[in-house]
Amino acid sequence: MDDKVATRCVISFSGTYPLFDYSYEHNIYAPVIMRKISTSIFIDVLIKGGATVDNSVSFLLRKFDIKEGNEFSVLRVHLKSFDESGILEQINEMPSVIMGYLYLKNGKIFADFRFHKSKSIEISALLLKGIGRGKEIVVESLFAPSGEISFLSEMNTRNPLSMITYSTPSVADDPLEKCLSMNGGIAQIEKKAGVKYRALVYLDSSPIEKDSVRAISEEEYIYEAEGNNPVVQEIRKNASDQVIFRASHFARIIGGRLMVSVFLPTYQVREFLKILAKVKIVKEKAVVLHYVQPFQTDLFEVI
């Protein structure tokens, strides 16, 4: 699986925003979640809390409007006239694209994503179109192969990650879960907008039924399918509302249950477990917790 969707691209966006300037002056790095609310673009900047906060970050917490917590704080910034967000949306909506994460560093917003090699022409066209129109876009790197393990390993060096695995009863008529139940394999849930979530599905052979899946690569048995498990949806919504950054999301069917593995910053584990506990109380027997572990590359053997 790790080498199948492995063309990696990192692009950056600059702009005249006080937060960008402060990040450049004080060499601040932080994961970012971008949100579109109506026609406005906001970014949520995650700042790790605790005793390790240095003077520059401490001043940042006082300088900007920020929601402080014990393990982490969230800074929400309105980006006026951030036209580049449209290109990000177009890239993210393309089949096979896995948006790794956005982060703030040295006065720029960086987007780190991967895609299947068959989409190289479309991705290239989007990037060159944006650059040709004078957008504040820089292609920092474009290379292959670079799979999920290398992406998460790099992120782990910047922000220590952990993996949480939980399960919930599978839904028989859910297209994604039906595909996994009939064919085995593993799915990586994508970070795309929409009422339902979408996922890349990695199989070992051609699917028994193809009505509910879209082919990314028939030769490599890579497909895309939609999911709408109500428990997963509720957990995802609560995590988004509480600005829980999820680096990667994997799912498979085992024993009639949907097993979901989430990689997230270690400093957000406690808050994510609170979400699982809340859903467990509301929906009795809906959630079973299986693993909570620091990131290691061999964790892919148990998800």
C-alpha positions in Angstrom: 0.0 0.0 0.0 2.7 2.5 1.0 4.2 2.8 -2.4 1.0 3.0 -4.5 0.0 6.6 -4.0 3.4 8.0 -3.6 4.0 11.1 -5.7 4.5 13.9 -3.2 4.2 17.6 -3.6 4.9 20.4 -1.2 3.7 23.9 -2.2 3.8 27.2 -0.2 1.7 30.3 -0.1 2.8 33.7 1.1 0.9 36.9 2.0 0.8 40.1 3.9 -0.7 39.0 7.2 0.6 39.9 10.7 0.7 36.2 11.7 2.8 35.3 8.7 5.2 38.1 9.5 5.5 37.0 13.1 6.1 33.4 12.1 8.9 34.6 9.8 10.5 36.8 12.4 10.5 34.2 15.2 10.8 31.0 13.2 7.5 29.6 14.4 6.3 26.2 13.1 2.7 25.0 13.7 0.2 22.7 12.1 -2.7 24.5 10.5 -6.4 23.6 9.7 -8.0 25.7 7.0 -11.7 26.3 7.1 -14.1 28.0 4.7 -17.0 29.6 6.5 -19.5 31.0 4.0 -17.2 33.0 1.7 -14.5 33.7 4.3 -11.2 31.7 4.8 -10.0 31.1 8.3 -7.0 29.1 9.5 -6.8 27.4 12.9 -3.2 27.3 14.1 -2.4 24.7 16.7 0.1 25.7 19.4 1.4 23.0 21.7 1.1 23.9 25.4 3.0 23.0 28.5 6.3 24.0 29.9 8.1 23.9 26.5 6.5 27.0 25.2 9.3 29.6 24.5 9.1 33.4 24.8 8.2 33.9 21.1 5.3 31.5 21.3 4.2 32.9 24.6 4.1 36.4 23.1 2.1 35.0 20.2 -0.5 33.7 22.6 -1.0 37.2 24.0 -0.7 39.1 20.7 -3.5 37.2 18.8 -7.0 36.1 19.7 -6.4 32.6 20.9 -8.3 29.8 22.7 -6.1 28.4 25.3 -6.1 24.8 26.7 -3.9 22.7 28.9 -2.3 20.6 26.2 -2.7 22.9 23.3 -4.1 26.3 22.2 -5.8 27.3 19.0 -5.3 30.6 17.2 -8.0 31.4 14.6 -7.1 33.9 11.9 -9.2 35.4 9.2 -7.3 35.5 5.9 -8.8 38.3 3.8 -8.3 38.0 0.0 -6.6 34.6 0.2 -7.4 33.6 -3.4 -4.9 30.8 -3.2 -7.4 28.7 -1.2 -9.3 28.0 -4.4 -6.3 26.1 -5.8 -6.0 24.1 -2.6 -9.7 23.2 -2.9 -9.3 22.1 -6.5 -6.2 20.0 -5.7 -7.9 18.4 -2.7 -11.0 17.5 -4.7 -9.0 15.6 -7.3 -9.3 11.8 -7.3 -6.4 10.0 -5.4 -5.2 13.2 -3.6 -4.3 12.7 0.1 -3.8 16.1 1.7 -1.2 15.3 4.3 -1.3 18.5 6.2 -1.0 22.3 6.2 1.5 24.0 8.4 2.8 27.5 9.2 6.6 28.0 8.9 8.9 30.9 8.2 6.1 33.3 7.2 4.4 30.9 4.8 1.6 28.3 4.7 2.8 25.0 3.3 0.6 22.2 1.9 2.0 18.7 1.8 0.0 16.2 -0.2 0.4 13.0 -2.2 -1.4 11.7 -5.3 -1.3 8.7 -7.7 1.1 9.1 -10.6 -1.8 8.8 -13.1 -3.0 12.3 -12.0 0.4 14.0 -12.6 -0.8 15.9 -15.7 -3.9 17.3 -13.9 -1.9 18.3 -10.8 0.8 20.0 -13.0 -1.8 21.9 -14.9 -3.4 23.3 -11.8 -0.1 24.4 -10.3 1.1 26.0 -13.5 -2.2 27.7 -14.0 -2.0 29.3 -10.5 1.6 30.3 -11.0 0.8 31.8 -14.4 -2.0 33.9 -12.9 0.5 35.5 -10.6 -0.7 33.8 -7.4 1.6 33.7 -4.4 2.4 30.0 -5.0 5.8 28.3 -4.9 6.3 24.6 -5.7 8.8 23.7 -3.0 9.2 20.1 -4.0 7.6 17.5 -6.3 9.1 13.9 -6.2 8.4 10.2 -6.0 8.3 7.8 -4.4 7.3 9.0 -0.9 4.5 7.1 0.8 2.5 7.5 4.0 5.2 6.0 6.3 7.8 8.5 5.2 5.3 11.4 5.5 4.2 10.4 9.0 7.8 9.8 10.1 8.8 13.3 9.0 5.9 14.8 10.8 6.7 12.8 13.9 10.1 14.5 14.1 8.4 17.9 14.2 5.3 17.0 16.2 5.4 13.7 18.1 2.4 11.6 16.9 0.3 8.8 18.4 -2.1 6.3 17.0 -5.5 5.6 18.4 -7.5 2.6 17.1 -11.2 2.2 17.8 -13.9 0.1 16.3 -17.7 0.4 15.7 -20.3 -2.0 14.3 -20.1 -2.0 10.5 -23.0 -0.7 8.4 -24.1 -3.2 5.8 -25.3 -0.7 3.2 -22.4 1.7 3.5 -20.6 1.7 0.1 -17.1 1.9 1.6 -17.7 -0.8 4.3 -19.5 -3.0 1.8 -16.4 -2.9 -0.5 -14.1 -3.7 2.4 -16.3 -6.5 3.7 -16.5 -8.2 0.3 -12.9 -7.7 -0.8 -10.8 -7.2 2.2 -8.2 -4.5 1.9 -7.7 -1.2 3.7 -9.0 2.3 3.2 -7.4 5.7 3.8 -10.1 8.3 4.6 -9.4 11.5 2.6 -9.7 15.1 3.8 -12.3 16.2 1.4 -15.4 18.4 1.9 -18.8 16.9 1.7 -21.7 15.4 3.6 -20.1 11.9 3.2 -16.4 11.1 3.6 -14.4 9.6 0.8 -11.6 7.1 1.0 -8.9 5.5 -1.1 -9.4 1.8 -1.1 -6.4 -0.5 -1.5 -7.3 -4.1 -2.5 -5.4 -7.2 -3.4 -7.6 -8.0 -6.4 -10.3 -6.5 -8.6 -13.5 -5.8 -6.5 -16.4 -8.2 -6.7 -18.8 -5.3 -7.4 -17.8 -2.0 -9.0 -21.0 -0.1 -8.9 -20.1 1.8 -5.7 -16.4 2.4 -6.3 -14.5 4.6 -8.7 -11.2 3.3 -10.2 -8.0 5.2 -9.6 -5.8 2.4 -11.0 -7.3 -0.9 -12.1 -3.8 -2.4 -12.5 -2.9 -1.7 -8.9 -6.4 -2.3 -7.5 -6.8 1.2 -6.1 -10.3 2.6 -5.9 -12.2 5.4 -4.3 -15.5 5.0 -2.3 -17.8 7.0 -0.1 -18.6 6.2 3.5 -21.3 7.4 5.9 -21.0 5.4 9.1 -22.9 7.5 11.6 -20.5 6.8 14.5 -17.5 7.7 12.4 -19.3 10.8 11.2 -20.1 12.0 14.7 -16.5 11.4 15.9 -15.1 13.3 12.8 -17.5 16.2 13.3 -16.7 16.5 17.0 -13.0 16.3 16.3 -13.2 19.1 13.7 -15.3 21.3 16.0 -12.6 20.9 18.7 -9.8 21.4 16.2 -8.2 18.0 16.6 -5.6 17.6 13.9 -5.7 14.2 12.3 -2.7 13.5 10.2 -4.0 10.2 8.7 -7.1 8.0 9.0 -7.2 4.3 8.1 -10.1 1.8 8.2 -10.7 -1.9 7.6 -13.4 -4.4 8.4 -12.5 -7.1 11.0 -15.1 -9.5 12.5 -18.1 -7.4 11.4 -16.7 -4.2 12.9 -15.1 -1.1 11.3 -11.6 -0.7 12.7 -10.5 2.9 12.5 -6.9 4.0 13.2 -6.2 7.7 13.6 -2.7 9.3 13.7 -2.7 12.6 15.6 -0.4 14.8 17.6 0.4 13.2 21.0 -0.7 16.4 22.8 -4.2 16.0 21.4 -4.7 12.3 22.4 -6.5 13.2 25.7 -9.0 15.4 23.9 -9.7 12.8 21.2 -10.3 10.1 23.8 -12.8 12.4 25.5 -14.7 12.5 22.2 -14.7 8.7 22.0 -16.0 8.6 25.6 -18.8 11.0 24.8 -19.9 9.0 21.8 -19.7 5.8 23.8 -22.1 7.2 26.4 -24.6 8.4 23.9 -24.4 5.3 21.7 -24.0 2.4 24.0 -21.7 -0.4 22.7 -20.9 1.7 19.6 -17.2 2.3 20.4 -14.5 -0.1 21.5 -11.0 1.3 22.2 -8.2 -1.0 21.0 -4.9 0.8 20.8 -3.3 4.0 22.0 0.4 4.0 21.1 3.2 6.5 20.2 4.0 6.5 16.5 6.3 3.8 15.1 6.7 2.7 11.5 5.7 -0.8 12.4 2.2 0.3 13.6 1.1 -0.2 10.0 1.3 -4.0 10.7 -1.5 -3.7 13.2 -4.0 -1.2 11.7 
